[in-house]
Amino acid sequence: MSQMQLSPQEIAERSASAMWARDDASKWLGGSLDAVGPGTASLSMTVEKHHTNGHDICHGGFIFTLADSAFAFACNAYNQLAVAQHNSITFIAPGRLGDRLTAQAREVARFGRSGIYDVRVVNQDDRLIAEFRGNSRTIEGKHFDEDGK
């Protein structure tokens, strides 16, 4: 039996810590996990030369990856393993070399084993770069043992 009950914020932080330790993709991207809470997460990255495409703007795949990572931390904030079931993105404006992009994920709904999350990607001037919607599905497993064993 658990010695003490963890708060929802503590569960989100411990889940994120366990995930971040294994998240080589977000680290490779140059991502920074800035904040996490129950059903929320914020990740950021600076657009560097290796992120730019043939138009000399941030490749959309990197923007998608940043948004997808924020989505992942938000939907995994309950100490239940969750994976993406479906994602979509709409690009609004280009990310430019040197921009600091921030992906802010928030839970829209959680029901049964499914969840819906919206992620807003903005630059350092709070200019909208992209809108992402992710649908999650919980699977078997936990990020950490809540009993401390």
C-alpha positions as a Markdown table, in Angstrom:
| # | Residue | x | y | z |
|---|---|---|---|---|
| 1 | Met | 0.0 | 0.0 | 0.0 |
| 2 | Ser | 1.2 | 3.5 | -0.9 |
| 3 | Gln | 2.8 | 5.5 | 2.0 |
| 4 | Met | 1.4 | 8.8 | 0.6 |
| 5 | Gln | -0.9 | 9.8 | -2.2 |
| 6 | Leu | 0.7 | 11.6 | -5.1 |
| 7 | Ser | -1.0 | 14.7 | -6.4 |
| 8 | Pro | -2.1 | 14.9 | -10.1 |
| 9 | Gln | 0.8 | 17.4 | -10.7 |
| 10 | Glu | 3.3 | 15.0 | -9.0 |
| 11 | Ile | 2.1 | 12.1 | -11.2 |
| 12 | Ala | 2.4 | 14.3 | -14.3 |
| 13 | Glu | 6.0 | 15.3 | -13.4 |
| 14 | Arg | 7.1 | 11.8 | -12.5 |
| 15 | Ser | 5.5 | 10.4 | -15.7 |
| 16 | Ala | 7.3 | 13.1 | -17.7 |
| 17 | Ser | 10.6 | 12.5 | -16.0 |
| 18 | Ala | 10.4 | 8.8 | -16.8 |
| 19 | Met | 9.5 | 9.5 | -20.5 |
| 20 | Trp | 12.1 | 12.3 | -21.0 |
| 21 | Ala | 14.8 | 9.9 | -19.8 |
| 22 | Arg | 14.1 | 7.6 | -22.8 |
| 23 | Asp | 12.9 | 10.3 | -25.3 |
| 24 | Asp | 15.9 | 10.4 | -27.7 |
| 25 | Ala | 13.9 | 11.8 | -30.5 |
| 26 | Ser | 12.8 | 15.0 | -28.7 |
| 27 | Lys | 16.3 | 15.5 | -27.4 |
| 28 | Trp | 17.8 | 15.0 | -30.9 |
| 29 | Leu | 15.4 | 17.6 | -32.2 |
| 30 | Gly | 16.8 | 20.1 | -29.7 |
| 31 | Gly | 13.7 | 20.1 | -27.7 |
| 32 | Ser | 13.3 | 21.3 | -24.1 |
| 33 | Leu | 10.5 | 20.1 | -21.9 |
| 34 | Asp | 9.4 | 23.4 | -20.3 |
| 35 | Ala | 6.3 | 22.5 | -18.4 |
| 36 | Val | 4.0 | 19.6 | -17.7 |
| 37 | Gly | 0.7 | 19.1 | -15.8 |
| 38 | Pro | -2.3 | 16.8 | -15.8 |
| 39 | Gly | -3.3 | 16.8 | -19.5 |
| 40 | Thr | -0.9 | 19.6 | -20.5 |
| 41 | Ala | 2.7 | 20.0 | -21.7 |
| 42 | Ser | 4.9 | 22.7 | -23.2 |
| 43 | Leu | 8.0 | 21.9 | -25.3 |
| 44 | Ser | 10.2 | 24.3 | -27.2 |
| 45 | Met | 13.1 | 24.3 | -29.7 |
| 46 | Thr | 15.2 | 26.8 | -31.6 |
| 47 | Val | 15.1 | 26.5 | -35.4 |
| 48 | Glu | 18.7 | 25.8 | -36.4 |
| 49 | Lys | 20.2 | 25.5 | -39.9 |
| 50 | His | 19.8 | 21.7 | -40.0 |
| 51 | His | 16.0 | 22.2 | -39.4 |
| 52 | Thr | 15.5 | 24.3 | -42.6 |
| 53 | Asn | 14.3 | 23.0 | -45.9 |
| 54 | Gly | 14.8 | 24.0 | -49.6 |
| 55 | His | 12.7 | 27.2 | -48.9 |
| 56 | Asp | 15.1 | 28.2 | -46.1 |
| 57 | Ile | 12.3 | 27.8 | -43.5 |
| 58 | Cys | 11.7 | 25.2 | -40.8 |
| 59 | His | 10.8 | 21.9 | -42.4 |
| 60 | Gly | 7.2 | 21.0 | -41.5 |
| 61 | Gly | 8.3 | 17.6 | -40.2 |
| 62 | Phe | 10.3 | 19.2 | -37.4 |
| 63 | Ile | 7.3 | 21.4 | -36.4 |
| 64 | Phe | 5.1 | 18.3 | -36.5 |
| 65 | Thr | 7.7 | 16.4 | -34.3 |
| 66 | Leu | 7.7 | 19.2 | -31.7 |
| 67 | Ala | 3.9 | 19.3 | -31.6 |
| 68 | Asp | 3.7 | 15.5 | -31.4 |
| 69 | Ser | 6.2 | 15.4 | -28.5 |
| 70 | Ala | 4.1 | 18.0 | -26.6 |
| 71 | Phe | 1.0 | 15.9 | -27.3 |
| 72 | Ala | 2.9 | 12.8 | -26.0 |
| 73 | Phe | 3.8 | 14.4 | -22.7 |
| 74 | Ala | 0.3 | 15.7 | -22.2 |
| 75 | Cys | -1.5 | 12.4 | -22.9 |
| 76 | Asn | 1.0 | 10.5 | -20.8 |
| 77 | Ala | 0.6 | 12.7 | -17.7 |
| 78 | Tyr | -1.6 | 10.2 | -15.8 |
| 79 | Asn | 1.0 | 7.4 | -15.3 |
| 80 | Gln | -0.8 | 5.3 | -18.0 |
| 81 | Leu | 1.1 | 4.5 | -21.2 |
| 82 | Ala | -0.6 | 6.3 | -24.1 |
| 83 | Val | 0.3 | 6.3 | -27.8 |
| 84 | Ala | -0.9 | 8.3 | -30.8 |
| 85 | Gln | -3.8 | 6.9 | -32.6 |
| 86 | His | -4.2 | 9.7 | -35.1 |
| 87 | Asn | -2.6 | 13.2 | -35.6 |
| 88 | Ser | -3.1 | 16.0 | -38.0 |
| 89 | Ile | -1.5 | 19.4 | -38.4 |
| 90 | Thr | -2.3 | 22.7 | -40.2 |
| 91 | Phe | 0.6 | 24.9 | -40.9 |
| 92 | Ile | -0.3 | 28.6 | -40.6 |
| 93 | Ala | 3.1 | 30.5 | -40.9 |
| 94 | Pro | 6.7 | 29.5 | -41.5 |
| 95 | Gly | 9.1 | 28.9 | -38.7 |
| 96 | Arg | 12.3 | 30.8 | -39.6 |
| 97 | Leu | 16.0 | 30.2 | -38.8 |
| 98 | Gly | 16.6 | 31.4 | -35.2 |
| 99 | Asp | 12.9 | 31.3 | -34.1 |
| 100 | Arg | 12.1 | 29.8 | -30.8 |
| 101 | Leu | 9.1 | 27.6 | -31.4 |
| 102 | Thr | 6.9 | 26.5 | -28.5 |
| 103 | Ala | 4.3 | 23.7 | -28.6 |
| 104 | Gln | 1.6 | 24.1 | -26.0 |
| 105 | Ala | -0.5 | 21.0 | -25.6 |
| 106 | Arg | -3.9 | 20.8 | -23.8 |
| 107 | Glu | -6.4 | 18.1 | -23.2 |
| 108 | Val | -9.7 | 18.6 | -24.9 |
| 109 | Ala | -11.4 | 15.3 | -23.7 |
| 110 | Arg | -10.4 | 12.0 | -22.1 |
| 111 | Phe | -12.9 | 9.1 | -22.3 |
| 112 | Gly | -12.4 | 5.4 | -21.9 |
| 113 | Arg | -9.0 | 4.6 | -23.4 |
| 114 | Ser | -9.1 | 7.6 | -25.8 |
| 115 | Gly | -8.1 | 11.2 | -25.6 |
| 116 | Ile | -8.2 | 14.3 | -27.7 |
| 117 | Tyr | -5.5 | 17.0 | -27.4 |
| 118 | Asp | -4.9 | 20.3 | -29.2 |
| 119 | Val | -1.4 | 21.7 | -29.6 |
| 120 | Arg | -0.7 | 25.3 | -30.5 |
| 121 | Val | 2.8 | 26.0 | -32.0 |
| 122 | Val | 3.9 | 29.6 | -31.7 |
| 123 | Asn | 7.1 | 31.5 | -32.2 |
| 124 | Gln | 8.9 | 33.8 | -29.7 |
| 125 | Asp | 6.5 | 36.7 | -30.7 |
| 126 | Asp | 3.5 | 34.5 | -30.0 |
| 127 | Arg | 2.8 | 34.3 | -33.7 |
| 128 | Leu | 0.8 | 31.2 | -34.6 |
| 129 | Ile | 2.9 | 28.8 | -36.6 |
| 130 | Ala | 0.7 | 25.6 | -36.6 |
| 131 | Glu | -2.3 | 23.9 | -35.0 |
| 132 | Phe | -2.1 | 20.2 | -34.3 |
| 133 | Arg | -4.7 | 17.8 | -33.1 |
| 134 | Gly | -3.8 | 14.4 | -31.6 |
| 135 | Asn | -5.9 | 11.5 | -30.7 |
| 136 | Ser | -4.4 | 9.1 | -28.1 |
| 137 | Arg | -5.1 | 5.6 | -26.9 |
| 138 | Thr | -3.9 | 4.1 | -23.6 |
| 139 | Ile | -2.2 | 0.8 | -23.7 |
| 140 | Glu | -1.1 | -1.6 | -20.9 |
| 141 | Gly | 1.6 | -0.3 | -18.6 |
| 142 | Lys | 2.8 | 2.5 | -16.4 |
| 143 | His | 5.7 | 5.0 | -16.4 |
| 144 | Phe | 6.5 | 4.3 | -12.7 |
| 145 | Asp | 5.4 | 2.3 | -9.7 |
| 146 | Glu | 3.2 | 4.5 | -7.6 |
| 147 | Asp | 3.8 | 2.3 | -4.6 |
| 148 | Gly | 7.5 | 3.1 | -4.6 |
| 149 | Lys | 8.5 | -0.5 | -4.8 |
